[in-house]
Amino acid sequence: MTGRLEKKVVLISGAGGGLGSEQARLMAKEGAKIVAANLQEDPIIAPNQPPDGLWKKTLALVDDINQNGGEAIAVSLDVTKEQDWIDVVSESEMTFGSLDVLSNNAGIYYHAGLLEHTVEKFHQIVNINQLGVLLGMKTAIPAMQRAGGGSIINFSSIYGISGAGLSTAYQSTKGAVRLMTRSAAMEFVEDNIRINTICPGMFDTNLFESSIPKEAWEPLISLVPMKRFGKPHEIAYGAIFLASDESSFMTGTDLVIDGGYTCP
């Protein structure tokens, strides 16, 4: 361990997925104590996974971290339920003594044109991607105030920055996350709580594979100047930076990790 996150307690939502699990593993190697949170039944999050697939991955992730000298626990979390968040934050404090970092990583994607959207699908994606982030901040901030400060990392997207021509509901949530982040960052800056977003581009994860038809992959890659999808560790390194004291003068801003997609 190199200790960039030594003694910090990190709560990661959606920890069973590709981006969440990579954050957990690499943060644990940097000395963080990990609270790995995931929905126990996840057909909404990853429709091509077995009903409890991501929860099993979360348990295996925690076991792997603990067997390799780290400290981690698995907790059940539906990000749309405020009481779940309250319980998870309480368990973080009871188990590890504090909560220092929240990675609001959980989310879903909807690959469809505007005319295919339904009211039900819109509410579903808003509840997970937008309300879930708000509830995470609302419940984590009091714990961070008790700890004397902290860092919150909210996951937006390149599609919270620029239009895509598809997935309008998804884009609306990711744009909202960026503005919620800025508002909350200004509200709690005097509490020594930093709140920033990560805006990933197209990444090779279970969420991408379960949401995007394979015939669309090559056209999407062609839009990326680096001509490839990103890898989960390339996001995790950014999350480590924002979680660590190395980013102590950053709040209310975006860390864009997209292979150059938003440059043109």
Beta strands, then each sheet from edge to edge (+ up, - down):
strand 1: 9-12
strand 2: 33-38
strand 3: 71-76
strand 4: 101-104
strand 5: 150-155
strand 6: 193-200
strand 7: 254-257
sheet 1: 3+ 2+ 1+ 4+ 5+ 6+ 7+
end
